[in-house]
Amino acid sequence: MASPPVVPRTAKATTKAGDDNDASPLKSTVFLVLLTLQIGVQPALMQWYAKDATNVPLRITVIGVMKILVALLPLFWNGDWYKEFKHWSSRVALRTTVLPALIYSVQDYLNQTAVVILDGVTYNVLNQTKIIWTALLVYVMLGQKQSTMQVVALVILVASAVLIAVGGKQQSHSATSAADDLIRFTGMTRAAFAAVLSAFAGTIIQRALQREARNAYMVTIELSVINILCCFWSYFASYSTARPSATDGAASIWTGWTFMTFVTLLVQALGGVLVGFVIKYSGNIKKSFAVVGGLLLTAALESLVNHTAFGMYGYSSTALVTVSTILYTKYPFVAPPPALKKDEEVYISVDDDTTDDSCDSLTEDHEMESARLIQTAS
């Protein structure tokens, strides 16, 4: 596997690292709160304002357009748009983007249909199982190992998924109808399979970014464009098969849409950008606390606003996911230092430490770009 491009070790990189470490606490807090709110309210917003917008390909298309606009803003703001578009290569885009985009298209459809069927807690718990599949796939495809505590966290996460699957939510009636059980099972199956696809596509993108440097915003635009084209193909294929009557009209595709539907989809499109800023200004560990806060906020909204009773299984699953997310992020795998030969001399200088810190900051920047891209796409 090819290594990422080597960047010269300069004082500029060291200064940048210092700037990141001295980031404004206000910025860190603001982005953490915004990400927590985005994760927490998204499932509820989808049920309140997007459930009646039954044209799923249209919802995905609108989200794709919003993601393109969100990705273009920082490119124009930073002045990088001209350089990126000038050096854009269709060959590189096809090599790194097409397969993940096709996978994400299926995943988006599954998620969009599952989130309006399931309650927010069940959906969030199943969505978090993508951590399990990501850990497995990055080990198989990229050779990245997990620490002992991360393995424990994954076991806890599996337990939470089993609890939410076998327990379900506590119904107000003594029994549920077979139709309700089937609908719930369908939603859970779609959410679980979407988590697998998200991990698979994310791992493919991570491998591609390790082989050649790509701007995360440009790849986000490419993923969104391909996703929109897939939705157009799906719509026209179903249109030619269904042969709708002339009375339906073009406006029928917007049935169930309101202003708040667009706001809801915009909140979803902003998720990836918020993740990028949180990792940049707060770090990956604090990001996990935002995820946990979002899970708890979802549970609170479901209980207090939607009056959903989850019972012991639902609340236990939320607690297990909370513990699992914190453990998995806080205790990453640390590779042991390479063994030195007996006759090998080691020279340590201040300059060497400085350049090592510079390279570490550059590596962290690359990982932040990858994380932001993966979250934006998924």
SESETOR-89995 format. One record per residue (C-alpha): residue in three letters; x, y, z; chain. Coordinates in Angstrom, 1 decimal, m for minus. Each point is the difference from the previous one (the first is absolute). Layout:
<nodes>
NODE code      X      Y      Z unit
NODE  ALA      X      Y      Z    A
...
</nodes>
This chain:
<nodes>
NODE code      X      Y      Z unit
NODE  MET    0.0    0.0    0.0    A
NODE  ALA    1.4    3.4   m1.0    A
NODE  SER    0.8    2.4    2.8    A
NODE  PRO   m1.6    3.5    0.2    A
NODE  PRO    2.0    2.7   m1.7    A
NODE  VAL    3.0    1.1    2.1    A
NODE  VAL   m0.3    3.7    1.0    A
NODE  PRO    3.2    1.9    0.8    A
NODE  ARG    0.6    0.5    3.7    A
NODE  THR   m0.1    3.8    0.3    A
NODE  ALA   m0.5    2.4    2.9    A
NODE  LYS   m3.3    1.0   m1.6    A
NODE  ALA   m1.5   m3.4    0.9    A
NODE  THR    1.2    0.4    3.6    A
NODE  THR   m1.6    3.4    0.2    A
NODE  LYS   m3.2   m1.4   m1.3    A
NODE  ALA    0.0   m2.7    2.6    A
NODE  GLY    0.5    2.6    2.7    A
NODE  ASP   m2.9    2.0   m1.4    A
NODE  ASP   m2.3   m3.0    0.1    A
NODE  ASN    1.0   m0.8    3.6    A
NODE  ASP   m0.7    3.6    1.0    A
NODE  ALA   m3.4    0.0   m1.7    A
NODE  SER   m2.6    2.2    1.5    A
NODE  PRO   m2.0   m1.8    2.8    A
NODE  LEU   m3.0    1.8   m1.2    A
NODE  LYS    0.2   m1.5   m3.5    A
NODE  SER    0.6   m3.4    1.5    A
NODE  THR   m3.1    0.3    2.3    A
NODE  VAL   m2.2    1.4   m2.8    A
NODE  PHE    0.8   m2.8   m2.5    A
NODE  LEU   m0.4   m2.7    2.7    A
NODE  VAL   m3.4    1.3    0.9    A
NODE  LEU   m1.1    0.3   m3.6    A
NODE  LEU    1.2   m3.5   m0.8    A
NODE  THR   m1.8   m1.3    3.1    A
NODE  LEU   m3.2    1.7   m1.1    A
NODE  GLN    0.3   m1.2   m3.6    A
NODE  ILE    0.4   m3.7    1.1    A
NODE  GLY   m2.7    0.3    2.6    A
NODE  VAL   m2.7    1.7   m1.9    A
NODE  GLN    0.5   m1.5   m3.5    A
NODE  PRO   m2.0   m3.2    0.5    A
NODE  ALA   m2.9    1.9    1.7    A
NODE  LEU    0.0    2.7   m2.8    A
NODE  MET   m0.2   m2.8   m2.6    A
NODE  GLN   m3.0   m1.5    1.6    A
NODE  TRP   m1.7    3.4    0.5    A
NODE  TYR    0.6    1.7   m3.3    A
NODE  ALA    1.3   m2.5   m2.6    A
NODE  LYS   m2.2   m3.1    0.6    A
NODE  ASP   m2.7    1.4   m2.2    A
NODE  ALA    2.5    0.8   m2.8    A
NODE  THR   m0.3   m3.6   m1.3    A
NODE  ASN    2.1    0.5   m3.2    A
NODE  VAL    3.3   m1.3    1.5    A
NODE  PRO    2.2    0.5   m3.1    A
NODE  LEU   m1.2    3.7    0.0    A
NODE  ARG    1.1    0.3    3.6    A
NODE  ILE    3.4   m1.5   m0.7    A
NODE  THR    0.4    2.3   m3.0    A
NODE  VAL   m0.8    3.1    2.0    A
NODE  ILE    2.5   m1.1    2.7    A
NODE  GLY    2.6   m0.5   m2.7    A
NODE  VAL   m0.5    3.5   m1.4    A
NODE  MET    0.3    1.4    3.5    A
NODE  LYS    3.2   m1.9    0.6    A
NODE  ILE    1.5    1.4   m3.2    A
NODE  LEU   m0.9    3.6    1.1    A
NODE  VAL    1.4   m0.7    3.5    A
NODE  ALA    3.2   m1.3   m1.5    A
NODE  LEU    0.4    2.9   m2.5    A
NODE  LEU   m0.2    2.6    2.7    A
NODE  PRO    3.3   m0.7    1.7    A
NODE  LEU    1.7   m0.5   m3.4    A
NODE  PHE   m1.0    3.5   m1.0    A
NODE  TRP    0.5    1.4    3.5    A
NODE  ASN    3.6   m1.2    0.1    A
NODE  GLY    0.7    0.8   m3.6    A
NODE  ASP    0.8   m3.6   m0.9    A
NODE  TRP   m2.7   m0.5   m2.6    A
NODE  TYR    2.0    1.1   m3.0    A
NODE  LYS    3.0   m2.2    0.8    A
NODE  GLU   m2.2   m3.1    0.8    A
NODE  PHE   m2.2    0.3   m3.1    A
NODE  LYS    3.1    0.8   m2.2    A
NODE  HIS    1.8   m3.2    1.1    A
NODE  TRP   m3.1   m2.1    0.2    A
NODE  SER    0.4   m3.3   m1.9    A
NODE  SER   m2.9   m2.2   m1.1    A
NODE  ARG    2.3   m3.0    0.1    A
NODE  VAL    0.9    0.5    3.6    A
NODE  ALA   m3.6    0.7    0.9    A
NODE  LEU   m1.1   m3.3   m1.7    A
NODE  ARG    2.7   m1.9    1.8    A
NODE  THR   m0.8    1.3    3.5    A
NODE  THR   m3.6    1.0    0.0    A
NODE  VAL   m2.3   m2.1   m2.2    A
NODE  LEU   m0.2   m3.2    2.0    A
NODE  PRO   m0.5    1.7    3.4    A
NODE  ALA   m2.6    2.3   m1.6    A
NODE  LEU   m2.0   m2.9   m1.3    A
NODE  ILE    0.1   m1.7    3.4    A
NODE  TYR   m1.0    3.2    1.7    A
NODE  SER   m3.0    0.3   m2.4    A
NODE  VAL   m1.4   m3.3    1.3    A
NODE  GLN    0.9    1.0    3.6    A
NODE  ASP   m1.8    3.3   m0.3    A
NODE  TYR   m3.1   m1.6   m1.2    A
NODE  LEU    0.0   m2.5    2.8    A
NODE  ASN    0.6    2.7    2.6    A
NODE  GLN   m2.6    2.3   m1.3    A
NODE  THR   m2.6   m2.7    0.1    A
NODE  ALA    1.0   m1.4    3.4    A
NODE  VAL    0.2    3.3    1.9    A
NODE  VAL   m3.7    0.8   m0.6    A
NODE  ILE   m1.0   m3.5    1.0    A
NODE  LEU    2.0   m0.5    3.3    A
NODE  ASP    0.0    2.1    3.1    A
NODE  GLY    3.1    2.2    0.4    A
NODE  VAL    1.7   m2.1    2.7    A
NODE  THR   m0.3   m3.3   m1.9    A
NODE  TYR    1.3    1.7   m3.2    A
NODE  ASN    2.9    1.7    1.7    A
NODE  VAL    1.1   m3.3    1.8    A
NODE  LEU   m0.1   m1.9   m3.3    A
NODE  ASN    1.8    2.8   m1.8    A
NODE  GLN    2.8   m0.1    2.5    A
NODE  THR    0.7   m3.6   m0.8    A
NODE  LYS    1.9    1.3   m3.0    A
NODE  ILE    2.9    0.3    2.4    A
NODE  ILE    0.1   m3.8    0.3    A
NODE  TRP    0.1   m0.5   m3.8    A
NODE  THR    2.5    2.9   m0.5    A
NODE  ALA    2.4   m1.6    2.6    A
NODE  LEU   m0.3   m3.3   m1.8    A
NODE  LEU    0.4    1.3   m3.5    A
NODE  VAL    2.9    2.4    0.8    A
NODE  TYR    1.8   m3.0    1.5    A
NODE  VAL   m0.7   m2.3   m3.0    A
NODE  MET    0.6    2.6   m2.7    A
NODE  LEU    2.5    2.4    1.6    A
NODE  GLY    1.6   m2.1    2.7    A
NODE  GLN   m0.9    2.4    2.8    A
NODE  LYS   m0.2   m1.7    3.4    A
NODE  GLN   m2.3    0.7    2.9    A
NODE  SER    1.1    0.4    3.7    A
NODE  THR   m1.2   m2.3    2.7    A
NODE  MET   m2.4    2.7    1.3    A
NODE  GLN   m1.3    0.6   m3.5    A
NODE  VAL   m0.8   m3.7   m0.3    A
NODE  VAL   m1.9    0.2    3.3    A
NODE  ALA   m1.9    3.0   m1.3    A
NODE  LEU   m0.9   m1.9   m3.2    A
NODE  VAL   m1.4   m2.9    2.1    A
NODE  ILE   m2.0    2.5    2.1    A
NODE  LEU   m1.3    1.5   m3.3    A
NODE  VAL   m1.1   m3.4   m1.2    A
NODE  ALA   m1.8   m0.6    3.2    A
NODE  SER   m1.9    3.3   m0.4    A
NODE  ALA   m1.1   m0.9   m3.5    A
NODE  VAL   m1.2   m3.4    1.2    A
NODE  LEU   m1.9    1.6    2.8    A
NODE  ILE   m1.8    2.5   m2.2    A
NODE  ALA   m0.7   m2.8   m2.5    A
NODE  VAL   m1.5   m2.5    2.3    A
NODE  GLY   m1.6    2.4    2.4    A
NODE  GLY   m1.4    2.7   m2.2    A
NODE  LYS   m1.9    2.8    1.5    A
NODE  GLN   m2.6   m0.5    2.6    A
NODE  GLN   m3.4    0.4   m1.5    A
NODE  SER   m3.0    1.7    1.7    A
NODE  HIS   m2.1   m3.0   m0.9    A
NODE  SER    0.6   m3.6    1.2    A
NODE  ALA    0.8   m1.2   m3.5    A
NODE  THR    0.9    1.4   m3.4    A
NODE  SER   m1.6   m1.1   m3.2    A
NODE  ALA    1.9   m2.1   m2.5    A
NODE  ALA    0.0    2.9   m2.4    A
NODE  ASP    1.7    2.3    2.5    A
NODE  ASP    2.6   m2.7    0.8    A
NODE  LEU    0.7   m0.5   m3.7    A
NODE  ILE    0.5    3.8   m0.5    A
NODE  ARG    2.3    0.2    2.9    A
NODE  PHE    2.0   m3.0   m1.1    A
NODE  THR    0.3    1.5   m3.5    A
NODE  GLY    1.3    3.3    1.4    A
NODE  MET    2.5   m1.7    2.3    A
NODE  THR    1.3   m2.1   m2.9    A
NODE  ARG    0.4    3.0   m2.2    A
NODE  ALA    1.8    2.0    2.7    A
NODE  ALA    2.3   m2.9    0.9    A
NODE  PHE    0.9   m0.7   m3.7    A
NODE  ALA    0.5    3.8   m0.6    A
NODE  ALA    2.6    0.0    2.8    A
NODE  VAL    1.9   m2.8   m1.7    A
NODE  LEU    0.0    1.9   m3.3    A
NODE  SER    1.1    3.2    1.7    A
NODE  ALA    3.0   m1.8    1.5    A
NODE  PHE    0.9   m1.6   m3.3    A
NODE  ALA   m0.2    3.2   m2.0    A
NODE  GLY    1.8    1.9    2.6    A
NODE  THR    2.9   m2.5    0.1    A
NODE  ILE    0.3    0.1   m3.8    A
NODE  ILE    0.2    3.8    0.2    A
NODE  GLN    2.6   m0.1    2.8    A
NODE  ARG    2.2   m2.4   m2.1    A
NODE  ALA   m0.3    2.3   m3.0    A
NODE  LEU    1.0    3.1    2.0    A
NODE  GLN    3.0   m1.9    1.3    A
NODE  ARG    1.1   m0.7   m3.6    A
NODE  GLU   m0.3    3.5   m1.4    A
NODE  ALA   m0.7    3.4    1.5    A
NODE  ARG   m3.6    1.2   m0.6    A
NODE  ASN   m1.8    3.0    1.2    A
NODE  ALA   m2.8   m1.2    2.2    A
NODE  TYR   m2.5    2.6   m1.2    A
NODE  MET    0.7   m0.9   m3.7    A
NODE  VAL   m0.6   m3.7    0.8    A
NODE  THR   m3.2    1.0    1.8    A
NODE  ILE   m1.2    1.8   m3.1    A
NODE  GLU    0.9   m3.0   m2.2    A
NODE  LEU   m1.9   m2.4    2.3    A
NODE  SER   m3.0    2.2    0.0    A
NODE  VAL   m0.1    0.5   m3.8    A
NODE  ILE    0.1   m3.8   m0.5    A
NODE  ASN   m2.6   m0.5    2.7    A
NODE  ILE   m2.3    2.5   m1.8    A
NODE  LEU    0.5   m1.7   m3.3    A
NODE  CYS   m1.0   m3.3    1.5    A
NODE  CYS   m3.2    1.6    1.4    A
NODE  PHE   m0.8    1.4   m3.4    A
NODE  TRP    0.5   m3.4   m1.6    A
NODE  SER   m2.2   m1.6    2.7    A
NODE  TYR   m2.8    2.6   m0.4    A
NODE  PHE   m0.1   m0.2   m3.8    A
NODE  ALA    0.1   m3.8    0.1    A
NODE  SER   m3.0   m0.1    2.3    A
NODE  TYR   m1.8    2.7   m1.9    A
NODE  SER    0.3   m1.9   m3.3    A
NODE  THR   m1.3   m3.2    1.7    A
NODE  ALA   m2.8    1.6    2.0    A
NODE  ARG   m1.4    2.2   m2.8    A
NODE  PRO   m1.7    2.5    2.3    A
NODE  SER   m3.2    1.7   m1.3    A
NODE  ALA    0.0    3.6   m1.2    A
NODE  THR   m1.9    1.1    3.1    A
NODE  ASP    2.9   m0.8    2.2    A
NODE  GLY    2.1    3.0   m1.4    A
NODE  ALA    3.5    0.9    0.9    A
NODE  ALA   m1.0    1.4    3.3    A
NODE  SER   m0.9   m3.5    1.3    A
NODE  ILE    3.7   m0.8    0.7    A
NODE  TRP   m0.1    2.8    2.6    A
NODE  THR   m3.0   m1.5    1.9    A
NODE  GLY    0.6    0.3    3.7    A
NODE  TRP    2.8    2.5   m0.2    A
NODE  THR    0.0    3.2    2.1    A
NODE  PHE    2.5    2.6    0.9    A
NODE  MET    1.1   m2.0    3.1    A
NODE  THR    0.7   m3.0   m2.3    A
NODE  PHE    2.7    2.0   m1.7    A
NODE  VAL    1.3    1.2    3.4    A
NODE  THR    0.1   m3.6    1.2    A
NODE  LEU    2.0   m1.2   m3.0    A
NODE  LEU    2.4    3.0    0.4    A
NODE  VAL    0.7   m1.0    3.6    A
NODE  GLN    0.9   m3.5   m1.3    A
NODE  ALA    2.3    1.5   m2.8    A
NODE  LEU    1.8    2.1    2.6    A
NODE  GLY    1.0   m3.0    2.1    A
NODE  GLY    3.3   m0.7   m1.8    A
NODE  VAL    1.2    3.6    0.2    A
NODE  LEU   m0.7    0.1    3.7    A
NODE  VAL    2.0   m3.2    0.5    A
NODE  GLY    2.9    1.5   m1.8    A
NODE  PHE    0.0    3.2    2.2    A
NODE  VAL   m0.4   m2.0    3.2    A
NODE  ILE    3.0   m2.3   m0.8    A
NODE  LYS    2.0    3.1   m1.0    A
NODE  TYR   m0.7    2.1    3.1    A
NODE  SER   m0.8   m2.6    2.6    A
NODE  GLY    1.5   m3.3   m1.0    A
NODE  ASN   m1.5   m3.5   m0.6    A
NODE  ILE   m0.5   m0.8    3.7    A
NODE  LYS   m2.2    3.1    0.6    A
NODE  LYS   m1.8   m0.9   m3.2    A
NODE  SER   m1.1   m3.3    1.6    A
NODE  PHE   m1.5    2.0    2.8    A
NODE  ALA   m2.0    2.0   m2.5    A
NODE  VAL   m1.2   m3.3   m1.5    A
NODE  VAL   m1.0   m1.3    3.5    A
NODE  GLY   m1.8    3.3    0.7    A
NODE  GLY   m1.9   m0.4   m3.2    A
NODE  LEU   m1.1   m3.5    0.9    A
NODE  LEU   m1.2    1.2    3.4    A
NODE  LEU   m1.8    3.0   m1.6    A
NODE  THR   m1.8   m2.4   m2.5    A
NODE  ALA   m1.2   m2.1    2.9    A
NODE  ALA   m1.2    3.1    1.9    A
NODE  LEU   m1.9    1.3   m3.0    A
NODE  GLU   m1.6   m3.4   m0.7    A
NODE  SER   m1.1   m0.3    3.7    A
NODE  LEU   m1.1    3.5    0.7    A
NODE  VAL   m1.3    1.2   m3.4    A
NODE  ASN   m1.1   m3.1   m1.8    A
NODE  HIS   m1.0   m1.8    3.3    A
NODE  THR    1.8   m3.2   m1.1    A
NODE  ALA    0.6   m2.5    2.8    A
NODE  PHE    3.1   m2.1   m0.6    A
NODE  GLY    0.1   m2.1    3.1    A
NODE  MET    3.1   m1.7    1.5    A
NODE  TYR    1.3   m1.2   m3.4    A
NODE  GLY   m0.1    3.4   m1.7    A
NODE  TYR    1.6    1.9    2.8    A
NODE  SER    2.6   m2.7    0.7    A
NODE  SER    1.0    0.1   m3.7    A
NODE  THR    0.4    3.7    0.1    A
NODE  ALA    2.3   m0.3    3.1    A
NODE  LEU    2.1   m2.7   m1.6    A
NODE  VAL    0.4    2.0   m3.2    A
NODE  THR    1.1    3.0    2.1    A
NODE  VAL    2.7   m2.1    1.8    A
NODE  SER    1.1   m1.7   m3.2    A
NODE  THR    0.5    3.3   m1.9    A
NODE  ILE    2.0    1.5    2.8    A
NODE  LEU    2.3   m3.0    0.5    A
NODE  TYR    0.5   m0.5   m3.8    A
NODE  THR    1.1    3.5   m0.5    A
NODE  LYS    2.0    0.6    3.2    A
NODE  TYR    2.2   m3.1   m0.3    A
NODE  PRO    1.3   m0.3   m3.5    A
NODE  PHE    2.6   m2.6   m1.1    A
NODE  VAL    3.6    1.2    0.5    A
NODE  ALA    2.6   m1.8   m2.1    A
NODE  PRO    3.0   m1.1    2.0    A
NODE  PRO    3.3    1.8   m0.8    A
NODE  PRO    2.2   m2.0   m2.4    A
NODE  ALA    2.7   m2.0    1.8    A
NODE  LEU    3.5    1.4   m0.4    A
NODE  LYS    3.1   m2.1   m0.8    A
NODE  LYS    2.5   m0.3    2.8    A
NODE  ASP    2.7    1.8   m2.0    A
NODE  GLU   m2.4    2.7   m1.3    A
NODE  GLU    0.6    3.5    1.5    A
NODE  VAL   m2.8    2.3    0.7    A
NODE  TYR    0.5    3.8   m0.4    A
NODE  ILE   m2.7    2.3    1.4    A
NODE  SER    0.0    3.7   m0.7    A
NODE  VAL   m2.4    2.9    0.5    A
NODE  ASP   m0.3    0.4   m3.8    A
NODE  ASP   m1.0   m3.6   m0.4    A
NODE  ASP   m2.8    0.3    2.6    A
NODE  THR   m1.2    3.1   m1.8    A
NODE  THR   m0.2   m1.6   m3.4    A
NODE  ASP   m1.6   m3.1    1.4    A
NODE  ASP   m2.7    2.2    1.5    A
NODE  SER   m0.4    1.7   m3.3    A
NODE  CYS   m0.6   m3.3   m1.8    A
NODE  ASP   m2.4   m1.0    2.7    A
NODE  SER   m2.1    3.1   m0.5    A
NODE  LEU    0.0   m0.6   m3.8    A
NODE  THR   m1.2   m3.6    0.6    A
NODE  GLU   m2.7    1.2    2.3    A
NODE  ASP   m1.1    2.5   m2.7    A
NODE  HIS   m0.3   m2.9   m2.5    A
NODE  GLU   m2.0   m2.1    2.5    A
NODE  MET   m2.3    2.9    0.7    A
NODE  GLU   m0.6    0.5   m3.7    A
NODE  SER   m0.8   m3.7   m0.4    A
NODE  ALA   m2.4    0.0    3.0    A
NODE  ARG   m1.8    3.1   m1.2    A
NODE  LEU   m0.4   m1.5   m3.5    A
NODE  ILE   m1.3   m3.4    1.2    A
NODE  GLN   m2.5    1.7    2.4    A
NODE  THR   m1.1    2.4   m2.7    A
NODE  ALA   m0.6   m2.8   m2.5    A
NODE  SER   m1.8   m2.3    2.5    A
</nodes>
